[in-house]
Amino acid sequence: MSLSMNQSIMHCNKSDDFKYPLYSGVFSLVFILGFFFNMLAVYIFGCTLKLRNETTTYMINLVLSDSLFVLSLPFRIVYFITRNWTFGSVLCKISVALFYTNMYGSILFLTCISMDRFLAIVHPFRSQTLRTKRNAKLACCAVWVMVLSGSIPTGFLLDTTSPNSSTNYCFENYSRKQWKAELSKVVVFIETVGFIIPLMVNVFCSVMVLRTLSKPQALNRGGSLNKRKILRMIIVHLLIFCFCFIPYNVNLIFYAMVRSNILTGCNAEDVVRTIYPIALCIAVTNCCFDPVIYYFTSETIQSSIKRKSTVWHKGAKLFDRLQMDSSQSSPITTPKHLTLTTERTKVFDSESTI
């Protein structure tokens, strides 16, 4: 969503039209990569993984959130190219709601994964009754309720019409009256529940996990903890979380203050208007980076991908060998294909069903 102030504040007339080619280019790239990675994630979760646990429950919901947002991107791309929304008011409102659903749904589901890792490593025995698939599903339901209670009002409060103009806007052009009456309250809610609290929880959980890993006895707990892998997991998680979400949400706070007249002056407005498109482009890349978190967080997914790659590699090599043997064999030995085909089938059937 882009919140333009071109018409609402006439005395600060610095143009931010650079955002349109920026949005169309970045969103197109995000759509291509996000569609590929999330369809791959859907395939892995739906067809490859047989073992489902608490972490994969959060990941499946995160995939759903990312996929819905990615599928809405073509409408945004067309709008940013033509600068006119031609798909109707309802679809605009749905698209805006999907943006916030993805943004804060991703933050909260990643926070759930971080908390699950904290319980598993810091309190492995006491948390056994908490870390269940049933509780994970309840947590996901709570996340969806919180996210939708913020994203739906935001989307459906948007007015896509503009006086004295035939242009239909979407993702932008909130009036100053809307900001004072409703949107500033929505921003306070989504920033508190959807960003500040989850950020504090993520930092706390990561610090506690690192403290636990610094103790020598932690390496032998359960015989399965691998310090290097967990450290890498935490670093990847925090880097993606901070890179994608901090710039946008910090700037959104100041943006709301400018639009609500808490901060005044053209300099403040110019800064937030310049940073906003860049921060937004960074934020939408989260649907491309989330599959990286899936890989580093779940050993089950790592094993599945490695086994799948190994099986296909062996299958390709065996297929090449069959072709060579076939070209060198005499017509009398051609029935050997039946035996070799059976052997090839056995290689694929030996794949793990994890």
C-alpha positions as CSV (number, residue, x, y, z in Angstrom):
1,M,0.0,0.0,0.0
2,S,1.3,3.5,-0.9
3,L,-0.1,6.4,1.0
4,S,0.3,9.4,-1.3
5,M,-0.1,13.0,-0.1
6,N,0.0,14.7,-3.4
7,Q,-3.5,16.3,-3.1
8,S,-4.0,16.5,0.7
9,I,-1.1,18.9,1.4
10,M,-0.7,21.5,-1.3
11,H,2.1,23.6,0.4
12,C,4.5,20.7,0.3
13,N,4.6,19.8,-3.3
14,K,7.7,17.6,-3.7
15,S,6.9,14.8,-6.2
16,D,7.2,11.2,-5.2
17,D,6.4,9.8,-8.6
18,F,9.6,7.8,-8.6
19,K,7.7,5.3,-6.6
20,Y,5.6,4.0,-9.5
21,P,8.4,2.6,-11.7
22,L,10.1,1.4,-8.5
23,Y,7.0,-0.4,-7.4
24,S,6.3,-2.0,-10.8
25,G,9.8,-3.3,-11.1
26,V,10.3,-4.6,-7.6
27,F,6.8,-6.1,-7.3
28,S,7.2,-7.9,-10.7
29,L,10.4,-9.5,-9.4
30,V,8.8,-10.4,-6.1
31,F,5.9,-11.9,-7.9
32,I,8.1,-14.2,-10.0
33,L,10.4,-15.3,-7.2
34,G,7.6,-15.4,-4.6
35,F,5.4,-17.5,-6.8
36,F,8.1,-20.0,-7.5
37,F,9.4,-20.3,-4.0
38,N,5.9,-20.5,-2.4
39,M,4.7,-23.1,-4.9
40,L,7.8,-25.1,-4.1
41,A,7.0,-24.7,-0.4
42,V,3.4,-25.8,-1.0
43,Y,4.7,-28.9,-2.9
44,I,7.1,-29.8,0.0
45,F,4.5,-29.3,2.7
46,G,1.7,-31.0,0.8
47,C,3.4,-33.8,-1.0
48,T,6.8,-34.5,0.5
49,L,6.5,-34.0,4.3
50,K,4.7,-36.9,6.0
51,L,5.7,-35.8,9.5
52,R,3.8,-32.8,10.8
53,N,4.8,-31.0,14.1
54,E,4.3,-27.7,15.8
55,T,6.9,-25.8,13.7
56,T,5.5,-27.1,10.4
57,T,2.0,-26.0,11.5
58,Y,3.3,-22.4,11.8
59,M,5.1,-22.7,8.5
60,I,2.1,-24.0,6.6
61,N,0.0,-21.0,7.8
62,L,2.9,-18.7,6.8
63,V,2.9,-20.3,3.3
64,L,-0.8,-19.6,3.0
65,S,-0.4,-16.0,4.0
66,D,2.5,-15.5,1.5
67,S,0.7,-17.3,-1.3
68,L,-2.5,-15.1,-1.0
69,F,-0.4,-12.0,-1.1
70,V,1.7,-13.1,-4.1
71,L,-1.4,-13.9,-6.1
72,S,-2.7,-10.3,-5.6
73,L,0.5,-8.7,-6.9
74,P,-0.4,-8.7,-10.6
75,F,-3.2,-6.3,-9.9
76,R,-0.9,-4.0,-8.1
77,I,1.7,-4.1,-10.9
78,V,-0.9,-3.1,-13.5
79,Y,-2.0,-0.3,-11.3
80,F,1.5,1.0,-10.7
81,I,2.1,0.9,-14.5
82,T,-1.1,2.6,-15.6
83,R,-1.6,4.7,-12.4
84,N,-5.3,4.0,-12.6
85,W,-7.2,1.2,-10.7
86,T,-9.6,-0.5,-13.1
87,F,-10.5,-3.6,-11.1
88,G,-13.2,-2.2,-8.9
89,S,-13.4,-0.9,-5.4
90,V,-14.0,-4.3,-3.7
91,L,-10.9,-5.9,-5.2
92,C,-8.9,-2.9,-4.2
93,K,-10.0,-3.2,-0.6
94,I,-9.3,-6.9,-0.6
95,S,-5.8,-6.3,-2.1
96,V,-5.0,-3.7,0.6
97,A,-6.2,-6.1,3.3
98,L,-4.1,-8.9,1.9
99,F,-1.0,-6.7,2.1
100,Y,-1.5,-6.1,5.9
101,T,-2.5,-9.7,6.4
102,N,0.7,-10.9,4.8
103,M,2.9,-8.3,6.6
104,Y,1.7,-8.8,10.1
105,G,0.8,-12.4,9.6
106,S,4.4,-13.1,8.6
107,I,5.7,-11.3,11.7
108,L,3.4,-13.1,14.1
109,F,4.0,-16.6,12.6
110,L,7.8,-16.0,12.6
111,T,7.4,-15.0,16.2
112,C,5.5,-18.3,16.9
113,I,8.4,-20.2,15.4
114,S,10.9,-18.3,17.5
115,M,8.9,-19.0,20.7
116,D,8.6,-22.7,19.7
117,R,12.4,-22.8,19.3
118,F,12.8,-21.0,22.7
119,L,10.6,-23.6,24.5
120,A,12.3,-26.5,22.8
121,I,15.9,-25.5,23.7
122,V,15.6,-23.5,26.9
123,H,12.8,-25.5,28.5
124,P,12.8,-28.9,26.6
125,F,11.1,-30.9,29.4
126,R,8.7,-28.4,31.0
127,S,7.5,-27.4,27.5
128,Q,6.4,-30.8,26.4
129,T,2.8,-30.3,27.4
130,L,2.8,-26.8,25.6
131,R,4.5,-27.8,22.4
132,T,1.6,-29.8,20.8
133,K,0.1,-29.7,17.4
134,R,-3.3,-28.8,19.0
135,N,-1.8,-25.7,20.8
136,A,0.0,-24.8,17.6
137,K,-3.3,-24.8,15.7
138,L,-4.9,-22.7,18.4
139,A,-2.0,-20.2,18.2
140,C,-2.4,-19.9,14.5
141,C,-6.1,-19.3,14.8
142,A,-5.3,-16.5,17.3
143,V,-2.8,-15.0,14.9
144,W,-5.4,-15.0,12.1
145,V,-8.0,-13.3,14.3
146,M,-5.6,-10.5,15.4
147,V,-4.3,-10.0,11.8
148,L,-7.7,-9.8,10.2
149,S,-9.1,-7.5,12.9
150,G,-6.4,-5.0,11.8
151,S,-6.1,-5.6,8.1
152,I,-9.8,-5.7,7.1
153,P,-10.7,-2.3,8.7
154,T,-7.6,-0.8,7.1
155,G,-8.6,-2.2,3.6
156,F,-12.2,-1.3,3.8
157,L,-11.7,2.2,5.1
158,L,-9.9,3.2,1.9
159,D,-11.6,5.6,-0.4
160,T,-10.4,5.0,-3.9
161,T,-12.1,8.0,-5.5
162,S,-10.6,11.4,-5.9
163,P,-12.6,14.7,-6.3
164,N,-12.4,16.6,-9.6
165,S,-10.6,13.6,-11.3
166,S,-11.7,10.5,-13.2
167,T,-8.7,8.5,-11.9
168,N,-9.4,5.7,-9.5
169,Y,-6.7,5.3,-6.8
170,C,-5.8,2.3,-4.7
171,F,-3.3,1.8,-2.0
172,E,-3.0,5.5,-1.6
173,N,-4.7,8.9,-1.3
174,Y,-6.1,8.6,2.2
175,S,-7.5,11.9,3.3
176,R,-6.2,13.8,6.3
177,K,-9.7,13.4,7.9
178,Q,-9.5,9.6,7.6
179,W,-6.1,9.6,9.2
180,K,-7.3,11.7,12.2
181,A,-10.5,9.8,12.6
182,E,-9.7,6.1,12.0
183,L,-6.3,5.3,10.4
184,S,-4.1,6.6,13.2
185,K,-5.9,4.3,15.6
186,V,-5.4,1.4,13.2
187,V,-1.7,2.2,12.9
188,V,-1.3,2.2,16.7
189,F,-3.0,-1.2,16.9
190,I,-1.1,-2.9,14.2
191,E,2.2,-1.4,15.2
192,T,1.8,-2.4,18.8
193,V,0.4,-5.9,18.4
194,G,1.9,-6.7,15.0
195,F,5.4,-5.2,15.3
196,I,6.7,-3.8,18.6
197,I,5.6,-6.7,20.8
198,P,6.7,-9.4,18.3
199,L,10.0,-7.7,17.9
200,M,10.6,-7.7,21.6
201,V,9.6,-11.4,21.8
202,N,11.9,-12.4,19.0
203,V,14.9,-10.6,20.6
204,F,14.1,-12.1,24.0
205,C,13.8,-15.6,22.7
206,S,16.9,-15.4,20.6
207,V,19.0,-14.0,23.5
208,M,17.7,-16.8,25.8
209,V,18.5,-19.5,23.3
210,L,22.0,-18.0,22.8
211,R,22.5,-18.0,26.6
212,T,21.4,-21.6,26.9
213,L,23.8,-22.6,24.1
214,S,26.7,-20.9,25.8
215,K,26.4,-23.5,28.6
216,P,28.6,-26.6,27.9
217,Q,25.9,-29.0,29.1
218,A,23.5,-27.7,26.5
219,L,25.4,-29.4,23.7
220,N,24.7,-32.8,25.1
221,R,21.0,-32.2,26.1
222,G,19.0,-35.0,24.4
223,G,22.0,-35.8,22.3
224,S,20.6,-33.8,19.4
225,L,21.5,-30.2,19.8
226,N,23.9,-28.8,17.2
227,K,25.2,-25.4,18.3
228,R,26.4,-24.4,14.9
229,K,23.1,-25.2,13.2
230,I,21.0,-23.4,15.8
231,L,23.2,-20.3,15.7
232,R,22.9,-20.2,11.9
233,M,19.2,-20.6,12.3
234,I,18.9,-17.7,14.8
235,I,21.1,-15.4,12.6
236,V,19.1,-16.1,9.5
237,H,15.8,-15.6,11.3
238,L,16.8,-12.3,12.9
239,L,18.4,-10.9,9.7
240,I,15.3,-11.6,7.6
241,F,13.0,-10.3,10.3
242,C,14.9,-7.1,10.8
243,F,15.7,-6.5,7.1
244,C,12.1,-6.9,5.9
245,F,10.0,-5.4,8.7
246,I,11.9,-2.8,10.7
247,P,12.4,-0.1,8.0
248,Y,8.7,-0.2,6.9
249,N,7.2,-0.2,10.4
250,V,9.5,2.5,11.9
251,N,8.8,4.7,8.9
252,L,5.0,4.0,9.1
253,I,5.0,5.3,12.7
254,F,6.5,8.6,11.5
255,Y,4.3,8.7,8.4
256,A,1.2,8.4,10.6
257,M,2.5,11.2,12.8
258,V,3.0,13.5,9.8
259,R,-0.4,12.7,8.3
260,S,-2.1,13.3,11.7
261,N,-0.3,16.7,12.2
262,I,1.7,15.5,15.2
263,L,4.8,16.2,13.2
264,T,4.7,19.2,10.9
265,G,6.9,20.7,8.3
266,C,7.8,19.9,4.7
267,N,11.2,18.5,5.7
268,A,9.5,15.8,7.8
269,E,7.0,15.1,5.1
270,D,9.7,14.8,2.4
271,V,11.7,12.4,4.5
272,V,8.9,10.0,5.2
273,R,7.6,10.2,1.6
274,T,11.0,9.4,0.2
275,I,11.7,6.5,2.6
276,Y,8.2,5.0,2.4
277,P,8.4,3.5,-1.1
278,I,11.8,2.1,-0.5
279,A,10.8,0.6,2.8
280,L,7.6,-0.9,1.3
281,C,9.6,-2.6,-1.5
282,I,11.9,-4.1,1.1
283,A,8.9,-5.3,3.2
284,V,7.2,-7.1,0.3
285,T,10.3,-9.2,-0.2
286,N,9.5,-11.2,2.9
287,C,7.4,-13.6,0.9
288,C,10.6,-14.5,-1.0
289,F,12.7,-14.9,2.1
290,D,10.3,-16.9,4.2
291,P,11.2,-20.1,2.4
292,V,14.8,-19.6,3.5
293,I,13.6,-19.7,7.1
294,Y,11.7,-22.9,6.3
295,Y,14.9,-24.5,5.2
296,F,17.1,-23.4,8.1
297,T,14.4,-23.9,10.8
298,S,13.2,-27.4,9.9
299,E,15.7,-30.3,9.7
300,T,12.8,-32.4,8.3
301,I,12.6,-30.0,5.3
302,Q,16.3,-30.1,4.8
303,S,16.4,-33.8,4.8
304,S,13.4,-34.0,2.4
305,I,15.1,-31.6,-0.1
306,K,18.4,-33.4,0.1
307,R,16.8,-36.8,-0.4
308,K,14.7,-35.5,-3.2
309,S,17.8,-34.0,-4.9
310,T,19.8,-37.2,-4.3
311,V,17.1,-39.4,-5.7
312,W,16.6,-37.3,-8.9
313,H,20.4,-37.2,-9.3
314,K,20.8,-40.9,-9.0
315,G,17.8,-41.4,-11.3
316,A,19.3,-39.2,-14.0
317,K,22.6,-41.0,-13.8
318,L,20.9,-44.4,-14.0
319,F,18.8,-43.2,-16.9
320,D,22.0,-42.2,-18.8
321,R,23.6,-45.5,-18.0
322,L,20.5,-47.3,-19.3
323,Q,20.7,-45.4,-22.6
324,M,24.4,-46.2,-23.0
325,D,23.7,-49.9,-22.2
326,S,20.8,-49.9,-24.6
327,S,22.9,-48.5,-27.5
328,Q,25.6,-51.0,-26.9
329,S,23.4,-54.1,-26.5
330,S,22.4,-56.5,-29.2
331,P,18.8,-57.1,-30.2
332,I,18.8,-60.4,-28.4
333,T,19.5,-58.7,-25.0
334,T,16.7,-56.1,-25.4
335,P,14.5,-57.7,-22.7
336,K,17.0,-56.5,-20.2
337,H,15.1,-53.2,-20.3
338,L,12.4,-54.6,-18.2
339,T,14.9,-55.6,-15.5
340,L,16.7,-52.2,-15.6
341,T,13.4,-50.3,-15.6
342,T,12.4,-52.2,-12.5
343,E,15.8,-51.3,-10.9
344,R,15.2,-47.6,-11.8
345,T,11.8,-47.7,-10.2
346,K,13.3,-49.2,-7.0
347,V,15.6,-46.2,-6.7
348,F,12.7,-43.8,-6.7
349,D,10.7,-45.9,-4.4
350,S,13.5,-45.9,-1.9
351,E,12.9,-42.2,-1.1
352,S,12.1,-41.5,2.5
353,T,8.5,-40.8,3.4
354,I,9.4,-38.3,6.1
